[in-house]
Amino acid sequence: PNLVMVIPAMDYIDEVFMTGMLDEEWFDLSIHAAIRLTKKTLNKYYSLTDTSDLYHITMVLHPHHKLEYFRHAKWEADWIKTVSDLVHNTYETSYASH
């Protein structure tokens, strides 16, 4: 997989495997405990993508995703604006003057 697939993959894993499984009542308590620990680990690594400009820029520049991915994922409007500004500012400082 490439970089642009990391965030959607983590979102999918969180939604289907983690959150969905925690809602199921037929799993043993030990399975629930393992899922909670796995979800905690996934959230730790997902939060690290928040500190990486590269992930956000890659998502916005990808023709399929753009800012719509963040809207669809129900990110807060100020977060979406921050990502948009990040891409714009990176372009202006690193490429526009060349």
C-alpha positions in Angstrom: 0.0 0.0 0.0 1.0 3.6 -0.5 0.9 6.5 1.9 -2.5 7.8 0.9 -4.0 4.5 1.9 -2.8 4.6 5.6 -5.5 6.9 7.0 -8.5 5.3 5.1 -7.2 1.8 6.2 -6.9 2.9 9.8 -10.4 4.4 9.6 -11.8 1.1 8.2 -10.0 -1.1 10.8 -11.3 1.2 13.5 -14.9 1.2 12.3 -15.3 -2.4 11.3 -13.0 -4.4 13.4 -12.7 -2.3 16.5 -15.8 -0.3 17.2 -18.1 -2.9 15.5 -16.7 -5.8 17.5 -16.9 -3.9 20.8 -20.7 -3.5 20.2 -21.2 -7.3 19.7 -22.6 -9.0 22.8 -21.6 -12.5 21.9 -17.9 -12.2 22.3 -16.2 -13.4 25.5 -14.9 -10.8 27.9 -11.3 -11.7 27.1 -12.0 -11.0 23.4 -13.5 -7.6 24.4 -10.4 -6.9 26.5 -8.1 -7.8 23.6 -10.1 -5.6 21.2 -10.0 -2.7 23.6 -6.2 -3.0 23.9 -5.9 -3.2 20.1 -8.1 -0.2 19.7 -6.0 1.8 22.1 -2.9 0.9 20.1 -4.5 1.8 16.8 -5.6 5.1 18.2 -2.0 5.8 19.4 -0.7 5.3 15.9 -3.6 7.1 14.3 -2.9 10.1 16.5 0.6 10.2 15.2 -0.7 10.9 11.7 -2.1 14.1 13.2 1.5 15.4 13.7 2.6 14.5 10.2 2.0 17.1 7.5 2.9 14.6 4.9 -0.2 12.4 5.6 -2.6 15.4 5.3 -0.9 16.8 2.2 -0.9 13.4 0.5 -4.6 12.9 1.2 -5.6 16.4 -0.2 -3.4 16.0 -3.3 -4.8 12.5 -4.1 -7.3 12.9 -7.0 -9.8 10.6 -5.4 -9.8 12.0 -1.9 -9.0 15.7 -1.8 -10.7 17.6 1.1 -13.8 15.5 0.6 -12.3 12.6 2.5 -12.1 14.6 5.6 -15.6 16.0 5.2 -16.9 12.4 4.6 -15.0 11.3 7.7 -16.8 14.1 9.6 -13.7 15.9 10.6 -14.4 19.2 12.3 -14.5 22.3 10.0 -11.6 23.9 11.7 -9.5 20.8 11.2 -10.4 20.7 7.5 -9.5 24.4 7.1 -6.2 23.7 8.9 -5.4 20.9 6.4 -6.4 23.1 3.5 -4.2 26.0 4.8 -1.3 23.5 5.3 -1.4 22.5 1.6 -1.8 26.0 0.4 1.1 27.3 2.6 3.4 24.4 1.7 2.8 25.1 -2.0 3.4 28.8 -1.5 6.6 28.5 0.5 8.1 25.5 -1.3 6.9 25.6 -4.9 5.3 28.8 -6.0 8.4 30.9 -5.9 10.4 28.4 -8.0 
